[in-house]
Amino acid sequence: MVYDEKNGSPATSAVEPPKAGYVSGIKRRMPGFSLAVRQEESSFAASPRASNADFDPIPPSKRTWNWGAYVAYWMADAWAVSNWEVASSMIKVGLSWRMAIGACVLGNTIMGLVITINGRMGATLHTPFPVLARMPFGYYFSYFVVVSRCVLAIVWLGVQTTTGGQCMTVLLTAIWPSFKNIPNHIPEDQGITTAGMCGFVLYFLLQLPFLCIPYTKVQYFFAFKSFIAPMVFLAVFGDTLRRAGGTISNSDVITQGTTVGGSTLAWAFFANLNGVLGNYATLGLNIADFSRYANKPSAQNVQAIVIPCIFTIVGLLGIFTAAAAQSAYGDILWNPIDIINLWMKSGSHGGRAAAAFAAIGLIIVTLGINISANSISAANDLMSFAPKYINIRRGQLLAAVIGSWAFVPWKILASAAKFLAFLGGYTIFLGPMTSILITDYFIVRKGNVSVPDMYNFHGMYRYSPKFASNWRAVVAFFIGCIPPLPGFINNIVVAGGQTTTVSLGGQHLFAIGYIYSFIAAGVFYYGFNYFSPHHESMMDHPETGEDIIAAQDAKNVEARRASLNGRRPSVVQQIFQV
């Protein structure tokens, strides 16, 4: 009995293992290589073109993340240059450092709750975000949702690679001071020098093997980074404070209060709160890509506490270091890379050694961020378009190549203010998507969903035979994102040094864009389902297919053990084998 691809339902359908053993022409010419990726026999997909071993629900033997893994994950994400500098823009627009920290605490607390609630789906169903998106949006419109997330992940992967390249340049200069004297043969308008390009290429090559670490073991790298990163940033803070005479009380960062008042101050606060929310709105949407590895649903709940705590500590250290830098170096320095560069200015062996070790630490930091926030997310998204040929490892490498070279990220950082404003304001599209996903699973369906139908293109989540989309989600999405759109456009134009005729009200609505779009889309989506429900996809119990997954997983585990024939796997196999 096979899974009926046209009329399949979780109550009546059995799952037939997909055919195996297909050998491509490439494989015949290159034994050991297959263009098509491995597919688990327990896959719910009706054909190899619909899923693979990485895209299937995670089986029990690969659910290796406990609560400590999620603490390490967010430690890997939080200790970053961007989070260190988060208060700088807030203070520039008139907020005091205390209000800036208040915005960080409130924003990260809200986002921690959103991430934890949304993560519950992945921890329960063990499916990736692109598959879950089919549940409320339908199959075709879910691809728009996935593309929207995928582009951001790939661009930020490239941007972080550029930051890593800057750290590599600092390391090379610390080891060989003459490196900074390499003649530049790249035009100035490209935003990078020959020396900088050397650092970029070396960092790009360095990160490739780290992107090949499987998802079942990458949490150990996060744990390693969670020790290294605080040591580096605390060293930067401690040395800067020492040079400042042990005090930060004389800095303008600390002594300067709010420079605006009334409604201007209130809207400045909300605008920066919206910026904090937007900082991790991407992971708020696709956190299931990571929570699916949880060994039990409650393991990922620690995120609600960890996120606001760690991000607040990093933001505070960034403020105090910038304040100390004013007394130590005569200028307010927000970027720790600038401070590390100053360590080498004296030319002493001690300064160069300190800069080298700090640069190595920051290289590890950027590696962790690219894995945790960008590459795995992009890989899951790319995998949804061609699961027969792309798994997580191939997707990560493909995303690294596209993000690092096709998007020329060094030029984005150097000159594209409008593009960066676009990326920062993109949250008005992510907010509705996240809200609709949460509302659909927890409120509309109360957790009663069918995982097999998420993998069946003609299943219950097709909604429309022709358009394969859920009109309720589509309309709710546009209700959420269209009203803040004029303010979004104004933000991009202003970033380019021009002005628009967008009203103050439109600008203020964009200042609370994520909050508005999240609430509006969720409310309307619930209303549409209340007055016009889709009865064909409503269930009175969940169908996860866990028994099928567990049974096949036991066979796969036994087969892997038998293949070793009692031999101990090599170090390379232990690190890179799933």
RAQUIDA-V885858 format. One record per pair of residues at least 6 apart in sequence whose ideal C-beta (glycine too) atoms are under 7 Angstrom apart, sorted by the first residue. I is the first residue (numbers start at 0). J is the second residue. Records with the same first field share a line. If there is no record, write none. Layout:
I->J + J
//
This chain:
0->13
1->15
2->12 + 13 + 14 + 15 + 45 + 451 + 455
3->12
4->45 + 455 + 457
5->457
7->452 + 455 + 458
8->459
9->449 + 451 + 452 + 542
12->451
14->43 + 451 + 547
16->40 + 41
17->38 + 42 + 44 + 46 + 47
21->35
23->33 + 34 + 35
25->32 + 34
26->32 + 33
34->388
35->47 + 387 + 388
36->51 + 387 + 388 + 389 + 390 + 393
37->51 + 52
38->47 + 50 + 51 + 52
39->52 + 55 + 551
40->551
41->547 + 548 + 551
42->50 + 55
43->50 + 450 + 451 + 454 + 544
44->50 + 454
45->455
47->387
48->386 + 387
49->386 + 454 + 456
50->386 + 454
51->386 + 387 + 390
52->390
53->382 + 390 + 391
54->127 + 382 + 386
56->124 + 125 + 126 + 450 + 548
57->125 + 291 + 292
58->548 + 552
59->549 + 552
60->552 + 556
61->215
62->125 + 292 + 293 + 294
63->215 + 292 + 294
64->218 + 292 + 293 + 294 + 298
65->294 + 298
66->298 + 301
68->218
69->298 + 299 + 301 + 302 + 305
70->301 + 305
71->218 + 221 + 222 + 225
72->218 + 221 + 289 + 371
73->302 + 305 + 306 + 309
74->221 + 225 + 228 + 309
75->221 + 224 + 225 + 367 + 368 + 371
76->368 + 371 + 372
77->309 + 310 + 313
78->228 + 229 + 232 + 313 + 364
79->364 + 368
80->162 + 334 + 335 + 336
82->310 + 313 + 314
83->232 + 313 + 316 + 317 + 335
84->317 + 333 + 334
85->103 + 275 + 314 + 317
86->96 + 99 + 100 + 103 + 314 + 317 + 318
87->321 + 333
89->99 + 102 + 271
90->96 + 99 + 252
92->267
93->257 + 258 + 259 + 264 + 267
94->257 + 267 + 268 + 271
95->255 + 256 + 257
96->252 + 253 + 318
98->257 + 268
100->311 + 314 + 315
102->268 + 271 + 272 + 275
103->275 + 310 + 311 + 314
104->307 + 311
105->272
106->272 + 275 + 276
107->275 + 306 + 307 + 310 + 311
108->307
109->276
110->276 + 279 + 283 + 306
111->302 + 303 + 306 + 307
112->303
113->283 + 433
114->282 + 283 + 286 + 302 + 306
115->299 + 300 + 302 + 303
116->437
117->283 + 286 + 287 + 433 + 436 + 437
118->286 + 287 + 290 + 299 + 302
119->296
120->131 + 287 + 440
121->286 + 287 + 290 + 291
122->290 + 291 + 293 + 296 + 298 + 299
123->296
124->450 + 543
125->291
126->287 + 291 + 450 + 453
127->287 + 288 + 291 + 379
128->285 + 287 + 288 + 379
129->141 + 145 + 379 + 380 + 383
130->453 + 454
131->287 + 436
132->141 + 144 + 145 + 436
133->141 + 453 + 460
134->439 + 440 + 448 + 453 + 460
135->435 + 436 + 439 + 469 + 472
136->144 + 468 + 469 + 472
137->460 + 461 + 462 + 463 + 467 + 468 + 469
138->456 + 460 + 461 + 467
139->466 + 467 + 468
140->468 + 469 + 472 + 473
144->432
145->380 + 383
147->428
148->281 + 284 + 285 + 376 + 380
149->377 + 380 + 381
151->281 + 422 + 425
152->281 + 373 + 376 + 377 + 380 + 398
153->377 + 398 + 401 + 402
154->402 + 406 + 422
155->372 + 373
156->369 + 373 + 374 + 377 + 398 + 399 + 402
157->402 + 403 + 406 + 408
158->408 + 411 + 412
159->365 + 368 + 369 + 373
160->202 + 203 + 206 + 369 + 402 + 403 + 408
161->199 + 408 + 409 + 412
162->365
163->202 + 206 + 362 + 365 + 366
164->195 + 198 + 199 + 202
165->198 + 336
166->336 + 358 + 361 + 362 + 365
167->198 + 201 + 202 + 362
168->194 + 195 + 198
169->336 + 339 + 340 + 354 + 358
170->355 + 358 + 359 + 362
171->178 + 198
172->178 + 179 + 343
173->343 + 351 + 354 + 355 + 358
174->355
178->194
179->194
181->193 + 194
182->193
183->192 + 193
184->193
185->191 + 192 + 193 + 196
189->410
190->409 + 410 + 412 + 413 + 414
191->199 + 409
199->409
202->362
203->403
206->366 + 369 + 399
207->396 + 399
209->366 + 370
210->370 + 374 + 395 + 396 + 399
211->392 + 575
212->220 + 574 + 575
213->575 + 576 + 577
214->292 + 375 + 391
215->577
216->574
217->370
220->367
221->367 + 371
224->363 + 364 + 367
227->360 + 363
228->360 + 364
230->360
231->357 + 360 + 361 + 364
232->316 + 335
234->357
235->320 + 335 + 338 + 339 + 357
236->316 + 319 + 320
239->320 + 323 + 324 + 327 + 338
240->323
242->327
243->323 + 326 + 327
244->326
247->253 + 319 + 322 + 323
249->326
250->322 + 325 + 326
251->325 + 331
252->318 + 321 + 322 + 325 + 331
253->322
257->264
259->267
266->507 + 510
269->510 + 511
270->510
273->510 + 511 + 512 + 513 + 514
274->423
276->426 + 513
277->423 + 426 + 513
280->426 + 429 + 430 + 513
281->429
282->372
283->433
284->429 + 432 + 433
285->376
288->375 + 376 + 379
290->299
293->299
317->333
321->331 + 332 + 333
324->330 + 331 + 332 + 338
325->331
328->341
332->338
336->361
339->354 + 357 + 358
342->350 + 353 + 354
343->350 + 351 + 354
374->395 + 398 + 399
375->391 + 395
377->394 + 398
378->391 + 394 + 395 + 398
379->391 + 394
381->389 + 394 + 397 + 398
382->389 + 390 + 391 + 394
389->397
402->408
411->418 + 419
416->494 + 495
417->491 + 494 + 495
420->490 + 491 + 494
421->491
424->487 + 490 + 491 + 512
426->512 + 513
427->480 + 483 + 487 + 512 + 513 + 516
428->480
430->479 + 513 + 516 + 517 + 520
431->475 + 476 + 479 + 480 + 516 + 517 + 520
432->476
433->517
434->517 + 520 + 521
435->472 + 475 + 476 + 520 + 521 + 524
438->521 + 524 + 525
439->524
440->446 + 448
442->525
443->525 + 528
444->537
446->541
447->538 + 539 + 540 + 541
448->538 + 541
449->459 + 538 + 542
450->542 + 543 + 544
451->542 + 544
452->458 + 459 + 460
453->460
459->535 + 536
460->536
461->467
462->468 + 469 + 533
469->533
471->524 + 527 + 528
472->524
474->527
475->520 + 523 + 524 + 527
476->520
478->519 + 520 + 523
479->516 + 519 + 520
480->516
482->508 + 515
483->508 + 509 + 512 + 515 + 516
485->501 + 505
486->501 + 505 + 506 + 508 + 509 + 512
487->509 + 512
488->499 + 501
489->499 + 501 + 505 + 506
490->509
492->499
508->515
568->576
//
